[in-house]
Amino acid sequence: MPERFIDQKVIQERGTVVFARAVDSQTGRGVFIRTFRCASDEERHSLEALMGVLLALRHRHIERVHEVVRDGSSLIVVTDTPEGEPLADVLTGGPLSVDEFETLASQVLGALSAAHQKGAVHGSLSASRILITRITGAAWKVVITGYGVGFGDVENATDVAPYLCVPPEQWEQKPARRRSDVYAIGCVFYHALSGRSPFDGRTLKEVRHKHVKHDLRPLEQAAPQAPAWLCQWVMSLLNPSPDERLESATAALDRFRTAEVSRNVQTRPVPLPGATPGMSAATGFVQVAGSAFFRVPNVMTQTVSVRPIDPLIHTARHAARMAASTQRHQPSVPGKPLPQPGRSPAAPSAEAVKSNQQQWLIIGAVVLLIAGGVAFLMRGGREKAPVKVVAPAPPTAPIKVAANPAGNDLPPVTTSYPAGRQKPVNYSKLVLHAMSEGSVLSARTDAAKKHMPAVANDDVFAWADYAERGRESSLTFPTGQGTTHPKLVTLKPDATFPLARDSRFIRFTGAGTPAAVLAANAKNQTKDFPFGATTPSAVRGLTFAVVFFQEVKGQAQTLFSLNSQHGSAALRLGEKGDLRFTPRKNGIPEAEQHPPLTISADKFNPVEPLLAIGVWRAEPGEVQLRVRSASGYAAQTATSKAPVPKDALGNLLVGRDGLPGPTAANKSTDPKSLRAFSGGIAEILLYSTGLTDSDLKSLEDQLVAHYFPKAK
């Protein structure tokens, strides 16, 4: 490093790039120093060529490169200290006005066009790489940063933000081209006009899937305040096929100006320093093709397609996500950078107004009055609650709860099923049927210490059973298991969370010491439970069906486990989102146990509503697992042989493994050790027999028709 750069201070180390600040002793100005640790000479030469182009170009809207120094296998690049506010931060105050957007687009495309005509590709553009300087009474100044930096440490990537603008070809491990920059800047422009990224997601896999499947909402719908011609132009930049996409930023800028002129909109031509009028597009590129800096995580798993995102309707699957999403769409508050004078905030659409109104829930008691078959409800809740609340239907009959719920289940629900629901196929063999749209009791009690019917956001104390065979098998919150209850929530369908209608779920957060759980035991009904004695040996077995969604991946989670001293059955989610059904017969060597039946997460989208069905038949001793997604995708394992328990599986836990006790062997309350479930469950069915294939198909069709949107 030249001696004139003094007072060096490392501020960040990300992947193969080290970032530092220093002072140029000759000018007294602060500078920014990036040290690229190159994996090969080819990589260093490529980076050196890229920085050489920028050093010569010196474009006022591109971060200025002052010096490039070779240091062994590393390359040291000295630039101006970044100044301005990242566009991503600016957009937290809402979408840009059309005038602001045109200023942004003209400057960004002018800079990219100049670089493209010199053969330089950025390769990792995003809203965080564009800095905005806003001076009162003056036009914005836009500066593109991050040339050569890439995506950081992709081997340990957990933050999705750097990957929100990655084009499909880079997700497929192909090198970045000028057309890749066109796609990435299209994502930035979409974000600027709508207020959110077009391919937003919570995991890298979800983000990749949306890019590759081109899953996005048309900008005309996402930004109704923007002119149709402008929306159409932005969407043209987002063509998923590189060969059909505009070939460079120069072409995009020309198309932008043409579109403006054709609608009598005044244009603001942007000079392209270093570019010759009429100059043909460069054929050679100096981007760091294939280097470590420009790799994206190799999430090479086929995922299902979901419908486009609706930016005005939040998924609201948990409080943290909704709170963050709500905050992104709130107006700027005092103390935060304000929009440029003259900026006119976009008028909210009717959907947006409705969505905002739905953020307010009412705190208080719920008074149920039934008169002439009409229920009048008052709803309680918190401000900016994470879910839309639908007034819950009152229970069809009072539910009595024993003073000490440990080992004491709710009396059976003897009245009819909730409106619109029919008894499931083979109802006589149904041991447990819990529906969140049915009778759910809150942890709240009235003056007589009786548990009240649950309303949205209530802690759940009990979940009533509608099956006659199980009699008293309702799920309750066990004593001695802490204070973390599951909650009753109502979720509204949206593009990332397709449902046929607003649906209630029992939501488990996966947190707490110990985490939330609901439990049931067979008590005197053991013989009626799966593999019980009252079922003829020819049809002994287990069938389960669960409608659920997963909220957080990254560790093993248990939806439910059914066990006794004779064996167990568990439905779990693996660390990669795969679905696993584990049947076990106790008392036999491990080598004779059936391995978990697994459906990998490339067969479905684990964070959308799912229906899982499993069957374990005593004769001929076989197991199978099936899954259906709300998007219409289906997968199943092959039917395989498995040993079966000798007697009934009579203890059911929902939400985690095990009930921590006082002994050293079972006292752990750690959510990870307990495989705590993070997500929601809308319905559980448990049969004491292995249903036939035709009955399985009928059961599947019933549940799909009720919860999932009709296939288009």
Secondary structure, 3 states (H helix, E strand, C coil): CCCCEEEEEEEEEECCEEEEEEEECCCCCEEEEEEEECCCHHHHHHHHHHHHHHHHHCCCCECCEEEEEEECCEEEEEEECCCCEEHHHHHHHCCCCHHHHHHHHHHHHHHHHHHHHCCCCCCCCCHHHEEEECCCCCCCEEEECCCCCCCCCHHHCCCCHHHCCCCHHHHCCCCCCHHHHHHHHHHHHHHHHHCCCCCCCCCHHHHHHHHHCCCCCCHHHHCCCCCHHHHHHHHHHCCCCHHHCCCCHHHHHHHHHHHHHHCCCCCCCCCCCCCCCCCCCCCCCCCCCCCHHHCCCCCCCCCCCCCCCCCCCCCCCCHHHHHHHHHHCCCCCCCCCCCCCCCCCCCCCHHHHHHHHCCECCCCCCCCEEECCEEECCCCCCECCCCCCCCCCCCCCCCCCCCCCCCCCCCCCCCCCCCCCCCCCCHHHEEEEEECCCCEEEEEECCCCCEEECCCCCEEEEECCCCCCCCCCCEECCCCCCCCCCEEEEECCECCECCCCCEEEEEEECCECCECCEEEECHHHHHHCCCCCCCCHHHEEEEEEEEEEECCCCCCEEEEEEEECCEEEEEEECCCCCEEEEEEECCCCHHHCCCCEEECHHHCCCCCCEEEEEEEECCCCEEEEEEEECCCCEEECCCEECCCCCCCCCEEEECCCCCCCCCCCCCCCCCCCCCCCEEEEEEEEEEEECCCHHHHHHHHHHHHHHHCCCCC
